[in-house]
Amino acid sequence: MTPPGTTMRAAQFDRAGGLEVLRVRTLPIPTARPGRLVVKVRAAGVNPSDITSRRSRWPRLPRGTCSDFSGEITEAGPGAGDLHPGQPVWGWLGPFALTRSTGAAADYVEVEYDRVAPAPVTVPLRDAAALPLVGLTALHALRDVVRLRPGQRLLVVGAGGGVGTAAIQLAKAMGADVTAVAGSAKHALCRELGADRVIDHAAPAPAVRVRDHDALLACHGAGLRTHLDRLHRTARAAVLPARSFPYAIASSLLPGPRVRISAARPLRHDLEELAEHVDSGTLRPVIDQIHALESVQEAHRAVETGHTRGKHIIDLALT
Ligand SMILES: NC(=O)c1ccc[n+]([C@@H]2O[C@H](COP(=O)([O-])OP(=O)(O)OC[C@H]3O[C@@H](n4cnc5c(N)ncnc54)[C@H](OP(=O)(O)O)[C@@H]3O)[C@@H](O)[C@H]2O)c1
């Protein structure tokens, strides 16, 4: 028999499929291997990649769900850097997280020490879980891929979702002028976050092409041709969804705006930069709904719609 205090709840699936494959199981609490930390999870973010992972048999099963989180360190393995038990942190398990048998939707998660950083102190630890993956994605795309500069005009497509809401705020903090493309229900939110103007993604493409933007972040792949037509010929574009990738290949061969695939990286110094943005008031979590672990199917269902308003998070303290 397993001694009390050595088990935890974790959302897991042992076959690929619909919402019904998600189960909350009782599993052993992980212990910290060298170079790793164990974090008592306060909350975990639900992202579109969790839906893709749940539907895929590859590479092995069972798997956990959710890859970014906030929480408190309970154990540090040998060589796990300067972070210590008791410290509030946030992090992202990384791009291959969704191959693990347990994810961040669990009471505890084991994670490499350099994928974790001290959490921001000016927002509740629970709410901070809405930011690591989308914040890292937006930061990398804007700072490193499109190399956004003050005064430039940026177009953000899918601006009302997880990455988009972070991108609007970070772009304003970088001194850019932001045009948000979003569904009409999210226009007020985009303006509140700092967007200078909004375009309804359901509106027909403009009859006359006006190339008046310097950069594009496409968090949604629909209508990409129309959005690229809004860019100067020397502009840079970062695309996230896989279905936009043919544009990146074509742009390396043809004249016009340079389209690049942008992929988030789990870097500690970037998490620290994001925490500075939060604590200086230039970035805040935008939360659509908070779910209990036992409602993990509902959380997946909401993200699966593709029309979330900011983020859905799982609160491990909620029952
Ligand atoms: N490469 C990477 O490292 C990386 C990292 C993170 C995410 N991603 C990918 O990036 C994408 C965005 O992620 P996310 O977390 O922001 O997703 P999300 O929270 O689901 O947001 C997607 C947004 O797109 C909007 N949208 C739907 N139809 C649209 C249309 N026709 N035109 C413009 N916008 C539309 C949705 O709301 P409304 O329709 O209501 O406006 C929603 O707000 C996903 O494909 C995700 O897998 C990639």
The ligand as an ORCA input file, in Angstrom:
! r2SCAN-3c Opt
* xyz 0 1
  N       4.747     28.013    -32.180
  C       4.616     28.140    -30.854
  O       5.589     28.085    -30.087
  C       3.257     28.386    -30.296
  C       3.097     28.731    -28.948
  C       1.825     29.022    -28.481
  C       0.735     28.921    -29.344
  N       0.923     28.520    -30.623
  C      -0.207     28.440    -31.578
  O      -0.652     29.758    -31.782
  C      -2.053     29.767    -31.977
  C      -2.696     30.773    -31.014
  O      -2.550     30.302    -29.684
  P      -3.453     30.932    -28.544
  O      -3.042     30.302    -27.262
  O      -3.451     32.410    -28.633
  O      -4.901     30.384    -28.998
  P      -6.339     30.860    -28.482
  O      -6.227     31.370    -27.093
  O      -7.269     29.750    -28.797
  O      -6.685     32.132    -29.388
  C      -6.963     32.048    -30.736
  C      -7.750     33.309    -31.093
  O      -7.997     33.369    -32.497
  C      -9.248     34.021    -32.680
  N      -9.811     33.689    -33.984
  C     -10.677     32.680    -34.316
  N     -10.971     32.736    -35.620
  C     -10.249     33.764    -36.142
  C     -10.099     34.308    -37.449
  N     -10.764     33.802    -38.493
  N      -9.272     35.338    -37.626
  C      -8.586     35.865    -36.590
  N      -8.695     35.422    -35.325
  C      -9.514     34.368    -35.102
  C     -10.087     33.548    -31.547
  O     -11.113     34.380    -31.052
  P     -12.215     35.263    -31.825
  O     -12.564     34.526    -33.101
  O     -13.350     35.306    -30.912
  O     -11.566     36.587    -32.054
  C      -9.098     33.384    -30.398
  O      -9.105     34.514    -29.556
  C      -2.518     28.327    -31.825
  O      -2.562     27.734    -33.105
  C      -1.409     27.689    -31.022
  O      -1.319     26.296    -31.225
  C       2.151     28.264    -31.133
*
